[in-house]
Amino acid sequence: MRQTPGELISKSGAEGVQSIGMLGEGMGLAIKVIDGAKTAKYAIAIHLLQQLGWITPSVAEALGEKFLTLGQYKRLEVIGELSIL
């Protein structure tokens, strides 16, 4: 919301729920990550916002740098796959 002053509103919920709305468009998104993972929720939100044209590529990059970085105890090891229901 800080990256798009006055344009987007967002509310995070428990267990991987995120709601995002674009003011003046009468449209919004609802995201639910089954396992509640915040990283997956952020990645999906950033991708969808960019695809809808609600954020610019530079804003998407800034958000990715903030929310999609690996922590000290995370590894890039594939153990499954992601599917959209």
N, C-alpha and C positions, 0 to 999 in steps of 0.2 A: 504494500500500500504506500510505503514511503517513496518507492521508485516511480510511482505514477500518481502524484498528488491530486486527490480529488476525483480520480477516475475509477479505481478499483476498491472494492471493499472485500474483506476476507475474515472468515471465522474458522478457527481450528477447533476440532472436537476430539473426543477420546477415541482410542482404537483406530487410528488412521483415517479419520474423517476430516475433510477440508471443504469448505464452501467458499466460492469466490463469485462476486457479481460485478458487472460493468454498469456503472451508473449511466442512466440515460439511454441504455440499449434495451432494457427490459429482458435481459438475458443473464444467466448465471451458470456456474458449474458446481457439481457435487462430486467429490472424489472419496472413495472408500477403498482403503488398502486392507485386504483381508487379515494379514498378519500384524497390522498396526504399525508397520515400519515407517518411520518419519522420512528416511532417505528416499524411499520409493514414492511416498506422497509428494515430496518436494520435486523430485524429478518429473513426475507426471504433471504436476501443476505448471511447472516452468515450460514444459514441452507444449501443453495445451494452450497456455496463454500466448506463447509465441505463434503457434499455428493459427489461432484466432485473430492474430494481429493486435492483441491487447497490450503486448509489450514489444519493445524493439529488440533486435538481436543483442545490442549492447546491454540492455537491462537484463536479458536472459543470461548473458555471460556473467554479469555482476552477481546475479542471484545464484548461479551455479557455483561460482567461487566461494560464496558464503555458505551455501547449504549442501553442496554435493562433494565436499572434500572428504578424503579418508582420514579418520582419526588414527591416533597412535596404535590402537589395538584392532584395527580393521585391515583385512587383506582383500586383494582382488582374486578371489578363488570362486570359480563357477561351481555351484552345488545344486542348481535347479534352473528353472526358467520362469519367465514372467509371461502371463497371458492376459489379454483383456477380455472380460466377460461380456 
